[in-house]
Amino acid sequence: MTDLYTVLKRPLVTEKASQLAAENKYVFEVDRRANKIEIARAAETLFKVKVVDVTTTAIRPKAKRLGARTIEIAGGKKAVITLAEGSSIDIYGG
């Protein structure tokens, strides 16, 4: 992956992600093929912060019913990015 904007797709804003932000950890949906080194490099370049750790998790596809049919909602990959002390990311754009 060479394009930094395709590595980090979007921030995940959930209740748990908001609690992690208090611990200097931010959750992003990332490209399924991206590895931890690429994710850290993209976050450091795009947000001008120092990344200490990256933890990734695969999100499995989920089945959803549509009437009598069952379709599969696509899965993905998410990353929890831990920043160095004193660094922060303004996710809400305020």
C-alpha positions as CSV (number, residue, x, y, z in Angstrom):
1,M,0.0,0.0,0.0
2,T,1.5,3.3,-1.1
3,D,-1.3,5.7,-0.7
4,L,-1.7,6.9,2.9
5,Y,-5.3,8.0,2.4
6,T,-6.4,4.4,1.5
7,V,-4.7,2.9,4.5
8,L,-6.8,4.8,7.1
9,K,-10.4,4.7,5.9
10,R,-12.3,6.5,8.7
11,P,-12.3,6.8,12.5
12,L,-14.7,4.6,14.4
13,V,-16.7,6.8,16.7
14,T,-18.4,4.5,19.3
15,E,-18.8,4.6,23.0
16,K,-15.9,2.3,23.6
17,A,-13.7,4.3,21.2
18,S,-14.6,7.5,23.1
19,Q,-13.4,5.9,26.3
20,L,-10.2,4.7,24.7
21,A,-9.5,8.3,23.5
22,A,-9.1,9.3,27.1
23,E,-6.2,6.8,27.3
24,N,-4.6,8.2,24.1
25,K,-5.9,5.4,21.9
26,Y,-7.8,6.0,18.7
27,V,-9.8,3.5,16.7
28,F,-9.8,3.5,12.9
29,E,-11.3,1.3,10.1
30,V,-8.3,0.4,7.9
31,D,-7.7,-1.3,4.6
32,R,-7.8,-5.1,5.0
33,R,-4.4,-5.5,3.3
34,A,-2.6,-2.9,5.4
35,N,-0.1,-4.1,8.0
36,K,0.8,-2.5,11.4
37,I,3.9,-0.6,10.0
38,E,1.9,1.0,7.2
39,I,-0.9,1.9,9.6
40,A,1.6,3.6,12.0
41,R,3.3,5.4,9.1
42,A,0.0,6.7,7.7
43,A,-1.2,8.0,11.1
44,E,2.2,9.7,11.8
45,T,2.2,11.4,8.4
46,L,-1.4,12.4,8.2
47,F,-1.9,13.6,11.8
48,K,1.7,14.7,12.7
49,V,1.7,12.5,15.9
50,K,4.1,9.9,17.4
51,V,2.6,6.4,17.3
52,V,3.7,4.1,20.1
53,D,1.7,0.9,19.3
54,V,-0.8,-0.4,16.8
55,T,-3.2,-3.3,17.5
56,T,-5.3,-4.7,14.6
57,T,-8.4,-6.8,14.6
58,A,-10.3,-8.5,11.8
59,I,-14.0,-7.8,11.7
60,R,-15.9,-10.9,10.5
61,P,-18.7,-10.6,8.0
62,K,-22.2,-10.7,9.5
63,A,-25.4,-12.3,8.1
64,K,-28.4,-10.1,7.7
65,R,-32.0,-11.1,6.8
66,L,-33.8,-9.4,4.0
67,G,-37.2,-11.0,3.9
68,A,-36.8,-14.7,3.2
69,R,-33.2,-14.2,2.0
70,T,-30.0,-13.9,4.0
71,I,-27.2,-11.7,2.7
72,E,-23.8,-11.2,4.1
73,I,-22.6,-7.8,5.2
74,A,-18.9,-7.3,4.4
75,G,-16.4,-7.4,7.2
76,G,-13.2,-5.4,7.4
77,K,-10.3,-4.6,9.7
78,K,-9.9,-2.1,12.5
79,A,-6.9,-0.7,14.2
80,V,-6.4,0.7,17.7
81,I,-3.6,3.3,17.5
82,T,-1.8,4.2,20.7
83,L,-0.1,7.6,20.7
84,A,2.8,8.9,22.7
85,E,2.2,11.1,25.8
86,G,1.2,14.6,24.8
87,S,0.0,13.7,21.3
88,S,-3.7,13.7,20.3
89,I,-5.9,13.5,17.2
90,D,-8.9,15.8,16.8
91,I,-11.4,13.2,15.3
92,Y,-14.4,15.5,15.6
93,G,-12.8,18.4,13.7
94,G,-13.8,20.9,16.3
